[in-house]
Amino acid sequence: MSELLTDRAIMGSIAGIAVLALFVMLCRARRVSTSVEDATLTALHRVTQAAPALREGLSVRSADQATPHLRELLACVAVALVDPDGEPLSWAGEANYHFEDLRDIVAVAVNDRKPALANHGTMDCEINKCPMRHAVAYPLEVDGSIVGAMVVVAGIGGKRLLRAAEEGARYVVTQLELSELQESRERLAIAEVRALRAQISPHFIYNALTTISSLVRTDPSQASDLLQEFAEFTRYSFRNAGPYVTLADELRNIDRYLTLERARYGNDRLNVKLQIAPEVLPVVVPFLTLQPLVENAVRHGLASKPGGGTVTVAAIDDGAEAVISVEDDGVGMDPQRLREATDNAHMTGAHVGLGNVDDRLRRAFGNDYGLVVETNLNAGTKVVLRVPKFAVGVHAPPPAPVG
């Protein structure tokens, strides 16, 4: 998915460059007084201004924001964007009174999926010196579906107008494809978090509540404290505040988890060491990054070890990155078996948390930022991940208001 996103982003850049080159060509052909360099900068500005609106998808709002920039980019009389039913979403420029005359070519573009031309000479127009002489409607096709059409109205016709409309429509389509891809990416991220939530061990929830229940009579104060920790743990785990959080938030949540598990196992069987550099606490990570790793350490590493053991969570400052590790001195695992279990996690459910976290890290930061797992039989397990301190598009939500 991340590779596909990169490919589409490259396509978007290429489409923008193509429209930019066409604009410069038209400037030269019309002998515009400004320099080619100035024309290039102006066109580049228009490309960057139109893109954010189109990345939202095709709507009245996004069309209203994009069409003025598209018109200036193509140096034409007007640009219009229409929906799949041929109804106008936005018209930027002059001669909008001619839209009814253009419905036939819009219908051809939308229904027959091909460009169609109109000539002012065939229209019954009483406007003195009407700026429109020619128009072309070009279909907008995204992933095999027609999502609308782009209408370019100009004072010139011929191949130059067709070329301008083609390149302009290609640019619009590329931005809309990136919008669709981003929506798919967000839906996938939501589905993965839901899958991870479903993997929060039902046994853990049952055992936590059983532990709390057993303490109600013998130690009501501790039972009350643990119930509060359990409530905060579940509230955080099922939050809907976005795909990213700070490392500080994640650490607070695993502290709650370990507090509940230590109450169950006993402090002598489950030791916890935290080695956290304060400088990395604001670093942003995908939601529920650490809890699955710590849960794997407890369930698969220490639960089967006679006498228990220690879970160590460390986070250090390493220049432009934070290096985070979760380590246990438990029973360990044969590396080949772990690889097979992770590869088949979608079928067996075993170690699904590791695969899920690895996928989300790579999607957020790139393929260089997956999990590194070191393990062997009777040698414990260590999971290491690196996180950049800054990554484009990766932001934690603002803190919730107090009160």
Secondary structure, DSSP 8 states (H G I E B T S, - for coil): -HHHHHHHHHHHHHHHHHHHHHHHHHHHHTT-SS-HHHHHHHHHHHHHHHHHHHTT-SSHHHHHHHHHHHHHHHT-SEEEEE-TTS-EEEEEES-GGGGGGGHHHHHHHHHH-S-EEEEGGGS----TT-S-SEEEEEEEEETTEEEEEEEEEES--HHHHHHHHHHHHHHHHHHHHHHHHHHHHHHHHHHHHHHHHHHS-HHHHHHHHHHHHHHHHH-HHHHHHHHHHHHHHHHHHT--S-SEEEHHHHHHHHHHHHHHHHHHH-TTTEEEEEEE-GGGTT-EEETTSHHHHHHHIIIIIITTSTT-EEEEEEEEEETTEEEEEEEE-S----HHHHHHHHHTHHHH-TTHHHHHHHHHHHHHH-GGG--EEEE-TTS-EEEEEEEES--TT----------
